[in-house]
Amino acid sequence: MPRAWRTMLKRAATLEDVGNVAAFAASDRARSMTATALNITCGTQVD
């Protein structure tokens, strides 16, 4: 059984999700973010 049911969102991040976050982090829209971790674990790792 997949472990996605254990996450807060009840799903796993897709490759598209990861790509979107990577594109955002590399863009000018993220220019104000410093010393920040981007958590895309769908709630597996609670901040």
C-alpha positions as CSV (number, residue, x, y, z in Angstrom):
1,M,0.0,0.0,0.0
2,P,1.4,3.4,-0.9
3,R,2.5,5.6,2.0
4,A,0.7,8.7,0.6
5,W,-2.3,8.1,2.9
6,R,0.1,9.0,5.8
7,T,0.6,12.5,4.6
8,M,-1.6,15.5,5.7
9,L,-2.8,15.9,2.1
10,K,-3.3,12.2,1.6
11,R,-1.2,12.3,-1.6
12,A,2.4,12.3,-2.7
13,A,4.1,15.2,-4.5
14,T,4.2,14.6,-8.3
15,L,7.2,15.2,-10.5
16,E,5.2,18.2,-11.8
17,D,4.9,19.5,-8.3
18,V,8.7,19.2,-7.8
19,G,9.3,20.9,-11.2
20,N,7.0,23.8,-10.4
21,V,8.7,24.4,-7.0
22,A,12.1,24.2,-8.6
23,A,11.1,26.7,-11.3
24,F,9.6,29.0,-8.7
25,A,12.8,28.8,-6.6
26,A,14.9,29.7,-9.6
27,S,12.7,32.6,-10.7
28,D,12.7,36.3,-9.8
29,R,9.5,35.7,-7.9
30,A,11.5,34.0,-5.1
31,R,14.1,36.8,-4.9
32,S,13.1,37.8,-1.4
33,M,13.5,34.3,0.0
34,T,16.7,33.8,1.9
35,A,17.9,30.8,4.0
36,T,14.6,29.1,3.4
37,A,13.7,25.4,2.9
38,L,10.9,24.6,0.5
39,N,8.8,21.8,2.0
40,I,7.0,19.8,-0.6
41,T,6.5,16.6,1.4
42,C,2.6,17.0,1.4
43,G,2.8,17.1,5.2
44,T,5.0,14.1,5.8
45,Q,7.6,16.5,7.4
46,V,5.8,19.0,9.6
47,D,7.5,22.4,9.8
